[in-house]
Amino acid sequence: MYRYPLMLTVLLGVAVQAQAQSKADGLFDELSRDFGSVPYGQVVSHPFRIVNNTKQPVHISSVSVSCGRCSSARALKNYLQPGEETAILATMDANQFIGTKTITITVLFDQPRFEQVRLWIQANSRQDVSFSPNTLDFGRVKRGTEPESKITVNFMGGAQTKISDVKSDSNYVTPMFKEVERTSGVGTSYEIIAKLRKDTPAGKWYTDLWLTTNNGAMQKLRVPVMVEVEAALTVNPSTVSLGPVKAGTETDRKVIIRGVRPFRITGIMGTNKQVMVRSTNDEAKTVHVLTVTLNPDALGPLSQRIRVQTDLALGGEGDIEFFAQATVEP
C-alpha cells in the first residue's frame, strides 16, 4: 500500500516549486504530503520514503520541524548503505491547531556531502466533523481472507454536508459509503465500509481513504486505514541457533510452522548428513512441528538454509525458510 497522492494547496505548491533542488532530493519518493481535512484532535502521520540510490554511504545527521508543538519528525534509520532504504516519519497533532497548518521538515545530510532537503506536510483541522472510531482499523487478519471494517463519519452544524464519493489510495482496499442519519439543524452521519482483497500481501500496512464532500471548506476528507495481514506461513524460530556443539554428537531442536489453514508438508530442501530435518506426520494441519538434528563432523561455523515446501498455495507463499546455525568444536 502506501500510495501517496500529492494534493497540495496553491501556497504549498508554490513553496515546493521555489525550493532549490539538491542531489539529496533525488533520494526521496516525494517531498510533500497534504492530509486534507481531518477531525480536530486527530493525530496523522506519513512516512517519506528514502532510498540510497547512490554508490556511497548516506548519513542523516538531523531532522527538525518548524512547529515542535504541533508536529514531529524522525528518521527511522540514519545510516544507509547503497541500496538500503528508510523513511522520515512525520506526524501532525490536529489537537494543537484549528484550520489549515503547514509544517516544514528540514532533513540534514552530512555524508557523502553536506546537503539539506525540505519536506512539507499540511492538514486542515476541523471541529465540525468527527470519526468513530478515529481510524478504520482491520486489526490482524489472515492472509487469503476478505475482511470488512467500518467507521462512522459525523458532520455537525446542520445537515448540508454530503459525501459524494470515496476513493482508496490502495487498490487492495475497496471502499463504499452510505448515509445512516440526517437530522435538520443537528448534522449528518455516514458509515464508511472498506473491504480488503484476499490477495493483500502479508505485513503491517497503512493507507488512506479520501472522501469527497459538497462542503467547499473540506472538499477532501482523509480517513486513515490500518491492517496487519498474517503471512500464509510462519516459522518459529526463524533461526535455530545451537551455539557451540561438539563434532560427532547429535543435537535436536524443534521448529514450529503455522499456516492460516491446514496444510501438508510436501518437501524439505537443504538438508545433508550434518543437518537433518524430519516432520512428525503427513497430515494436513495448521501447525506442524519439525525436528532439526545436527550431527556435524567439520569444525568451525555451520550455517544451513532449510526450505520447507507445502501444498498451501496463497500468492506463491507455499514455501518457507529457516536457518540452522552452530559453531562446531573438537
Phi, psi and chi 1 to 4 in degrees:
 res  aa     phi    psi   chi1   chi2   chi3   chi4
   1 MET       - -136.7  -62.3 -176.3 -170.1      -
   2 TYR    56.9   52.5  -81.8  135.0      -      -
   3 ARG   -92.2  117.7  -47.4  -71.8 -161.0  -88.5
   4 TYR  -113.1  108.6  -57.4  125.5      -      -
   5 PRO   -76.6  148.9   30.1  -34.3      -      -
   6 LEU  -100.4   99.9  -61.9 -179.0      -      -
   7 MET  -116.4   81.5  -54.8  175.1   62.4      -
   8 LEU  -104.9  148.1  -52.6  177.9      -      -
   9 THR   -74.0  167.4   61.7      -      -      -
  10 VAL   -59.4  -40.8  172.9      -      -      -
  11 LEU   -61.0  -47.7  174.7   62.9      -      -
  12 LEU   -66.3  -41.3 -175.5   56.1      -      -
  13 GLY   -60.8  -42.2      -      -      -      -
  14 VAL   -63.8  -40.1  170.3      -      -      -
  15 ALA   -64.0  -41.3      -      -      -      -
  16 VAL   -65.3  -42.1  171.4      -      -      -
  17 GLN   -65.5  -30.7  -67.5  170.1    9.5      -
  18 ALA   -79.1  -15.3      -      -      -      -
  19 GLN   -66.2  133.4  175.5 -175.1  -31.9      -
  20 ALA   -69.6  130.6      -      -      -      -
  21 GLN   -77.7  143.5  -63.6  -67.7  -51.7      -
  22 SER  -130.3  166.2   70.4      -      -      -
  23 LYS   -63.1  -31.7  -70.5 -174.8  177.3  179.6
  24 ALA   -66.8  -23.0      -      -      -      -
  25 ASP   -58.3  -33.7  -71.7  -15.5      -      -
  26 GLY   -69.8   -8.9      -      -      -      -
  27 LEU   -77.9  -20.3  -56.6  176.9      -      -
  28 PHE   -96.0  143.7  -71.0   81.9      -      -
  29 ASP   -70.9  -31.9  -76.6   -4.0      -      -
  30 GLU  -155.0  159.4   55.8 -174.8  -23.5      -
  31 LEU  -118.4    1.8  -60.3  177.0      -      -
  32 SER  -153.9  157.1   52.2      -      -      -
  33 ARG  -150.3  123.7  176.4   63.9  166.5  178.1
  34 ASP  -106.2  116.2 -173.0   -9.3      -      -
  35 PHE   -78.1   -4.9  -66.3  107.3      -      -
  36 GLY    69.5 -155.1      -      -      -      -
  37 SER   -81.7  134.8  -64.2      -      -      -
  38 VAL  -134.6  151.1  -60.0      -      -      -
  39 PRO   -63.1  141.7  -21.2   32.7      -      -
  40 TYR   -57.2  131.8  173.4   76.3      -      -
  41 GLY    99.0  -12.1      -      -      -      -
  42 GLN   -79.1  143.0 -169.2  177.2   77.6      -
  43 VAL  -103.4  123.2  177.0      -      -      -
  44 VAL  -117.2  149.6  -66.0      -      -      -
  45 SER  -143.5  159.6   60.1      -      -      -
  46 HIS  -155.4  131.9  178.7   70.0      -      -
  47 PRO   -92.2  124.3   29.4  -27.3      -      -
  48 PHE   -90.3  108.7  -71.7   93.1      -      -
  49 ARG   -71.7  135.9 -178.4  169.9  173.6 -102.9
  50 ILE  -123.3  131.6  -55.4  173.5      -      -
  51 VAL  -124.3  126.7  179.3      -      -      -
  52 ASN   -77.4   91.3 -177.0    1.3      -      -
  53 ASN   -94.5   18.3   50.0   25.2      -      -
  54 THR   -99.4 -179.4   73.5      -      -      -
  55 LYS  -102.1   11.3  -63.0 -179.7  179.8  179.9
  56 GLN  -127.1  155.8  -62.1  173.4  -70.4      -
  57 PRO   -62.7  145.0  -21.3   32.9      -      -
  58 VAL  -119.2  136.6  167.6      -      -      -
  59 HIS  -126.6  125.8  179.2 -120.0      -      -
  60 ILE   -89.5  113.7  -58.6  168.7      -      -
  61 SER   -85.3  -31.3   58.7      -      -      -
  62 SER  -162.5  157.3   67.7      -      -      -
  63 VAL  -136.4  127.5 -180.0      -      -      -
  64 SER  -135.1  160.8   59.6      -      -      -
  65 VAL  -125.3  156.1  -65.9      -      -      -
  66 SER   -79.9  -15.6   59.0      -      -      -
  67 CYS  -137.2   96.4  177.3      -      -      -
  68 GLY   -71.2  -20.7      -      -      -      -
  69 ARG   -76.9  -33.7  176.8  178.5   56.3   85.1
  70 CYS  -114.4    5.1   51.8      -      -      -
  71 SER  -156.7  165.6   65.0      -      -      -
  72 SER  -152.8  159.8   63.6      -      -      -
  73 ALA  -155.9  144.2      -      -      -      -
  74 ARG  -152.9  154.4   61.4 -174.9  177.9   90.8
  75 ALA   -87.0  129.6      -      -      -      -
  76 LEU   -70.9  -23.0  -60.2 -177.3      -      -
  77 LYS  -152.9  133.5 -175.8  178.1 -179.8 -179.5
  78 ASN   -94.8  -33.2  -68.5   85.5      -      -
  79 TYR  -102.3  131.1  -78.4   96.1      -      -
  80 LEU  -128.5  121.3  -64.4  177.7      -      -
  81 GLN   -79.2  162.3  -65.9  -62.6  -34.3      -
  82 PRO   -52.4  129.2  -28.8   36.5      -      -
  83 GLY    91.9  -16.7      -      -      -      -
  84 GLU   -79.4  161.7  -69.3 -174.3  -26.2      -
  85 GLU  -139.4  160.7   64.7  179.0   73.9      -
  86 THR  -154.3 -161.7 -174.5      -      -      -
  87 ALA  -152.5  151.5      -      -      -      -
  88 ILE   -94.5  112.7  -58.0  -62.9      -      -
  89 LEU   -88.8  110.9 -176.9   60.7      -      -
  90 ALA  -104.5  138.1      -      -      -      -
  91 THR  -133.6  138.4  -59.8      -      -      -
  92 MET  -121.0  137.3  -69.0 -173.3   75.2      -
  93 ASP  -105.8  102.2 -176.7   -1.4      -      -
  94 ALA   -73.4    1.3      -      -      -      -
  95 ASN   -79.4  -11.9 -168.3   50.6      -      -
  96 GLN  -101.7    0.9  -60.0  -62.0  -37.1      -
  97 PHE  -157.9  159.5   61.6   93.4      -      -
  98 ILE  -125.4  136.8  -62.8  173.9      -      -
  99 GLY    91.8 -160.4      -      -      -      -
 100 THR   -87.3  133.2  -60.0      -      -      -
 101 LYS  -133.2  131.6 -175.5   77.7  173.4  178.4
 102 THR  -116.1  131.2  -57.7      -      -      -
 103 ILE  -117.3  138.3  -54.6  -65.7      -      -
 104 THR  -101.5  130.4  -57.0      -      -      -
 105 ILE  -111.7  124.1  -56.6  167.7      -      -
 106 THR  -106.1  120.4  -56.8      -      -      -
 107 VAL  -110.2  120.6 -176.8      -      -      -
 108 LEU  -104.8  134.5  -66.2 -179.5      -      -
 109 PHE  -113.8  140.0  -64.0   84.1      -      -
 110 ASP  -121.7    0.8   59.0    7.7      -      -
 111 GLN  -142.0  137.4  -72.1 -176.9   19.5      -
 112 PRO   -77.3   -6.7   28.7  -36.1      -      -
 113 ARG  -152.3  163.6   63.8 -174.2   63.1   84.0
 114 PHE   -76.4  119.0  -73.8   95.1      -      -
 115 GLU  -146.4  160.0  -72.1 -169.3   88.2      -
 116 GLN  -130.4  136.6  172.6 -179.6  -73.9      -
 117 VAL  -124.9  134.4  173.9      -      -      -
 118 ARG  -108.1  126.1  -71.7 -171.9  177.1 -178.2
 119 LEU  -107.3  159.9  -50.9  174.9      -      -
 120 TRP  -134.1  133.7  -51.3   80.3      -      -
 121 ILE  -128.7  150.2   52.4  176.3      -      -
 122 GLN  -148.7  145.1  178.2  173.8  -80.4      -
 123 ALA  -148.6  154.1      -      -      -      -
 124 ASN  -114.4   99.6  179.4   16.9      -      -
 125 SER   -81.0  122.6  175.6      -      -      -
 126 ARG  -125.2  142.2  -58.5 -169.6   59.7   86.1
 127 GLN   -96.6   -2.3  -65.3  179.4  -56.8      -
 128 ASP  -102.4   16.7   54.4   -4.3      -      -
 129 VAL  -145.4  146.2   62.4      -      -      -
 130 SER  -144.7  154.6   66.4      -      -      -
 131 PHE  -113.5  145.5  -65.8  166.7      -      -
 132 SER  -141.1  109.3  179.9      -      -      -
 133 PRO   -72.1 -174.0   28.5  -35.1      -      -
 134 ASN   -70.3  -26.0  -73.1  -30.5      -      -
 135 THR  -134.8  159.6   60.6      -      -      -
 136 LEU   -93.3   97.6 -156.1  157.3      -      -
 137 ASP  -112.5  115.7 -169.2   -7.2      -      -
 138 PHE   -74.9  -19.3  -75.2   90.7      -      -
 139 GLY    74.2 -153.1      -      -      -      -
 140 ARG   -95.0  123.1 -166.4  170.5 -174.6  178.6
 141 VAL  -126.5  159.4  -58.8      -      -      -
 142 LYS   -85.7  140.4  -67.7 -174.8 -179.6  -62.9
 143 ARG   -61.3  135.4  174.8   89.6  158.3   93.2
 144 GLY    93.8    1.1      -      -      -      -
 145 THR  -104.3  169.2   60.1      -      -      -
 146 GLU  -125.8   70.0  -63.6  179.8  -65.4      -
 147 PRO   -74.7  161.5   29.4  -35.7      -      -
 148 GLU  -119.6  152.9  -73.7 -172.2   -4.3      -
 149 SER  -140.3  151.0 -173.8      -      -      -
 150 LYS  -132.3  154.3  -59.6  176.9 -178.4  179.7
 151 ILE  -145.7  146.3 -169.9  172.8      -      -
 152 THR  -104.5  129.1  -59.5      -      -      -
 153 VAL  -108.4  123.4  177.8      -      -      -
 154 ASN  -112.4  124.9  -58.5  -59.9      -      -
 155 PHE  -104.0  123.9  -62.9  104.6      -      -
 156 MET  -101.9  168.0  -73.5   80.5   75.7      -
 157 GLY    84.5   32.0      -      -      -      -
 158 GLY   122.1  178.6      -      -      -      -
 159 ALA  -118.4   30.2      -      -      -      -
 160 GLN   -88.8  -28.1  -77.0   73.7   39.1      -
 161 THR   -73.9  129.5  -59.5      -      -      -
 162 LYS  -130.1  145.3  -64.1 -179.3  179.7  179.8
 163 ILE   -90.0  129.0  -64.9  175.5      -      -
 164 SER  -108.0  -18.4   58.6      -      -      -
 165 ASP  -162.5  157.0 -167.9   20.9      -      -
 166 VAL  -141.7  133.9   56.7      -      -      -
 167 LYS  -132.7  154.4  -65.5 -174.3 -177.9  -61.9
 168 SER  -111.0  141.5  173.2      -      -      -
 169 ASP   -68.9  -20.2  -83.4   -5.5      -      -
 170 SER  -114.0  137.3  170.5      -      -      -
 171 ASN   -71.3  -14.0  -69.3  -30.0      -      -
 172 TYR   -80.5  -10.4  -69.4  110.3      -      -
 173 VAL  -116.2  123.6  178.9      -      -      -
 174 THR  -107.6  113.0  -56.7      -      -      -
 175 PRO  -101.0  158.6   34.8  -30.8      -      -
 176 MET  -151.3  168.2   61.6 -174.5   71.3      -
 177 PHE  -144.3  157.8   68.4   93.0      -      -
 178 LYS  -151.2  143.5   63.3  178.8 -179.9  180.0
 179 GLU   -77.3  131.3 -176.8  178.5  -48.3      -
 180 VAL  -113.8  -19.1  -66.9      -      -      -
 181 GLU  -161.1  139.3 -174.4  176.9   -0.6      -
 182 ARG  -143.4  116.4  179.5  174.1  -67.6  -88.3
 183 THR  -122.3  121.4  -55.7      -      -      -
 184 SER   -58.6  128.5  178.8      -      -      -
 185 GLY    81.5   -7.3      -      -      -      -
 186 VAL  -112.7  -59.3  178.0      -      -      -
 187 GLY   158.9 -171.1      -      -      -      -
 188 THR  -132.9  144.5  -48.1      -      -      -
 189 SER  -124.2  137.6  -64.4      -      -      -
 190 TYR  -124.6  147.4  -76.2   84.7      -      -
 191 GLU  -105.4  125.5 -174.3  175.8   66.1      -
 192 ILE  -103.1  123.0  -48.9  -60.1      -      -
 193 ILE  -114.4  131.8  -52.5  103.3      -      -
 194 ALA  -124.9  136.8      -      -      -      -
 195 LYS  -117.9  135.9 -172.9  174.1 -177.3  179.4
 196 LEU   -94.5  134.6 -161.7   67.2      -      -
 197 ARG   -70.3  146.5  -85.7  173.6   32.0 -176.6
 198 LYS   -72.0  -14.7   62.7 -178.8  179.2 -179.0
 199 ASP   -96.9   16.5   60.4  -19.5      -      -
 200 THR   -60.6  128.5  -56.5      -      -      -
 201 PRO   -62.5  153.7  -20.6   31.8      -      -
 202 ALA   -66.6  148.5      -      -      -      -
 203 GLY   133.7  177.5      -      -      -      -
 204 LYS   -99.6  119.3 -165.4  168.0 -173.4  177.9
 205 TRP  -119.0  148.2  -60.5  100.2      -      -
 206 TYR  -130.1  135.4  -59.4   85.7      -      -
 207 THR  -151.6 -174.6 -170.2      -      -      -
 208 ASP  -133.9  147.6  -66.3  -37.6      -      -
 209 LEU  -103.5  147.9  -57.5 -176.6      -      -
 210 TRP  -123.0  119.2  -67.2   92.9      -      -
 211 LEU   -94.5  133.1  -50.0 -179.2      -      -
 212 THR  -101.5  128.9  -58.5      -      -      -
 213 THR  -121.5  170.1   79.6      -      -      -
 214 ASN   -89.8    5.4   65.0  -20.1      -      -
 215 ASN   -90.2  113.4 -172.4  -28.0      -      -
 216 GLY   -62.1  -23.1      -      -      -      -
 217 ALA   -79.4  -17.9      -      -      -      -
 218 MET  -147.8   68.3   52.8  173.0  167.8      -
 219 GLN   -64.1  -33.7  -68.0 -179.9  -20.7      -
 220 LYS  -120.0  126.3  -65.1  -68.2 -176.4 -179.1
 221 LEU  -121.5  126.0 -170.9   61.8      -      -
 222 ARG   -92.0  133.2  170.3 -173.1  176.6  -92.8
 223 VAL  -119.1  112.2  177.9      -      -      -
 224 PRO   -73.0  142.2   23.8  -30.1      -      -
 225 VAL  -124.0  136.2  179.4      -      -      -
 226 MET  -131.5  143.6  -64.1 -174.1  -64.5      -
 227 VAL  -156.8  143.4   60.3      -      -      -
 228 GLU  -121.4  113.9 -176.8  175.1    0.8      -
 229 VAL   -99.0  121.0 -178.5      -      -      -
 230 GLU   -69.3  143.7  -66.3 -179.6  -10.9      -
 231 ALA   -67.4  152.7      -      -      -      -
 232 ALA   -59.3  -35.4      -      -      -      -
 233 LEU  -132.7  141.4  -68.0  170.8      -      -
 234 THR  -130.9  150.2   58.2      -      -      -
 235 VAL  -128.2  140.1   59.9      -      -      -
 236 ASN  -143.3  119.7 -174.8   34.2      -      -
 237 PRO   -81.0  158.9   31.3  -35.9      -      -
 238 SER   -79.0  -20.3   57.3      -      -      -
 239 THR  -131.0  118.7  -60.7      -      -      -
 240 VAL   -88.4  102.4 -179.5      -      -      -
 241 SER  -104.4  115.0 -177.4      -      -      -
 242 LEU  -100.4   -4.6  -70.7   92.8      -      -
 243 GLY    66.9 -149.2      -      -      -      -
 244 PRO   -72.5  130.5  -15.1   29.0      -      -
 245 VAL  -133.6  152.7  -61.9      -      -      -
 246 LYS   -87.5  139.5  -69.2 -173.4  177.8  -63.5
 247 ALA   -61.9  138.8      -      -      -      -
 248 GLY    83.4    4.2      -      -      -      -
 249 THR  -114.0  148.2   61.0      -      -      -
 250 GLU   -93.7  138.9  -75.7 -166.9    0.5      -
 251 THR  -135.1  131.4  -53.3      -      -      -
 252 ASP  -110.0  146.4  -70.2  -15.8      -      -
 253 ARG  -141.4  154.3  -70.1  -69.2 -171.7  -86.1
 254 LYS  -102.9  141.0  -59.2  -64.2 -176.2 -175.7
 255 VAL  -126.3  132.8  171.8      -      -      -
 256 ILE  -109.5  127.2  -60.9  173.4      -      -
 257 ILE  -115.5  126.5  -61.1  179.4      -      -
 258 ARG  -116.4  144.9  -71.1 -176.8  167.7   86.7
 259 GLY  -123.8  160.2      -      -      -      -
 260 VAL   -73.0  -15.6  -64.6      -      -      -
 261 ARG  -152.8  166.5   62.8  175.9 -175.3 -122.5
 262 PRO   -56.1  139.9  -27.0   36.1      -      -
 263 PHE  -147.7  161.0   65.3   95.7      -      -
 264 ARG  -110.7  146.5  -71.2 -176.5  173.5   85.8
 265 ILE   -86.4  120.7  -67.0  177.6      -      -
 266 THR  -102.4  -13.9   58.7      -      -      -
 267 GLY  -174.0  153.8      -      -      -      -
 268 ILE  -131.2  117.5  -60.9  175.8      -      -
 269 MET  -109.7  152.5  -48.7  -63.5  -69.0      -
 270 GLY    98.1    2.8      -      -      -      -
 271 THR   -85.5  161.1   59.3      -      -      -
 272 ASN  -154.7 -167.8   54.0   33.0      -      -
 273 LYS   -70.6  -17.7   63.8  178.6 -177.9  178.8
 274 GLN   -90.4  -30.6  -66.1 -166.9   99.0      -
 275 VAL  -128.1  113.8 -179.0      -      -      -
 276 MET  -119.0  144.3  -64.8  169.9  -75.5      -
 277 VAL  -132.8  132.0 -178.8      -      -      -
 278 ARG  -133.1  148.3   65.7 -179.2 -174.0  -86.5
 279 SER   -99.4  154.5  178.1      -      -      -
 280 THR   -71.7  -38.4   53.0      -      -      -
 281 ASN  -161.5  178.3   55.1   62.0      -      -
 282 ASP  -104.0   12.8  -63.1  -31.6      -      -
 283 GLU   -74.4  157.0  -62.5  176.4    4.9      -
 284 ALA   -82.9  116.3      -      -      -      -
 285 LYS  -140.9  161.0  -57.5 -175.0  -64.1 -177.1
 286 THR   -81.7  -18.7   56.0      -      -      -
 287 VAL  -131.0  127.3  178.0      -      -      -
 288 HIS  -121.4  137.1  -72.7  -99.2      -      -
 289 VAL  -109.1  120.6  179.1      -      -      -
 290 LEU  -103.4  147.9  -54.6 -177.6      -      -
 291 THR  -108.8  121.0  -59.2      -      -      -
 292 VAL  -101.5  122.1 -179.7      -      -      -
 293 THR  -116.3  124.4  -58.4      -      -      -
 294 LEU  -104.8  129.2  -94.4   66.7      -      -
 295 ASN  -137.0   71.3 -172.9    8.5      -      -
 296 PRO   -77.1  148.8   28.3  -33.3      -      -
 297 ASP  -125.7   -5.4   54.8   13.4      -      -
 298 ALA  -112.3  132.2      -      -      -      -
 299 LEU   -73.4  154.0  -58.7 -177.0      -      -
 300 GLY   108.7 -171.4      -      -      -      -
 301 PRO   -69.5  140.7   23.8  -32.2      -      -
 302 LEU  -124.6  126.6 -176.0  153.2      -      -
 303 SER  -141.9  122.1 -179.2      -      -      -
 304 GLN  -129.8  130.3 -165.6   74.9   17.3      -
 305 ARG   -91.3  125.0 -177.9 -161.2  -59.6  -95.9
 306 ILE  -110.9  130.2  -53.0  -62.5      -      -
 307 ARG  -115.9  122.3 -173.9  175.2 -173.6   86.4
 308 VAL  -102.9  123.2  179.8      -      -      -
 309 GLN   -99.8  139.1  -60.7  171.7  -38.6      -
 310 THR  -133.5  173.6   77.5      -      -      -
 311 ASP   -95.8   14.6   63.0   -4.9      -      -
 312 LEU   -86.8  103.6 -172.4   60.9      -      -
 313 ALA  -105.3   98.0      -      -      -      -
 314 LEU  -131.6   92.9  -80.7  176.9      -      -
 315 GLY    60.2   37.0      -      -      -      -
 316 GLY    78.7   14.6      -      -      -      -
 317 GLU  -101.8   32.7  -65.1 -176.4   21.6      -
 318 GLY   -84.0   -8.0      -      -      -      -
 319 ASP  -117.3  156.2  -63.5   -5.7      -      -
 320 ILE  -147.7  151.8 -164.7  165.8      -      -
 321 GLU  -122.0  152.8  -65.1  180.0  -14.7      -
 322 PHE  -145.9  169.4   65.9   90.7      -      -
 323 PHE  -118.6  147.1  -70.1   85.6      -      -
 324 ALA  -117.1  124.5      -      -      -      -
 325 GLN  -131.9  145.8  -63.0  177.9  -14.1      -
 326 ALA  -163.1  164.1      -      -      -      -
 327 THR  -115.0  115.6  -59.3      -      -      -
 328 VAL   -89.3  124.8 -175.4      -      -      -
 329 GLU  -115.6  159.9  -60.6  177.4  -17.3      -
 330 PRO   -63.2      -  -18.3   29.4      -      -
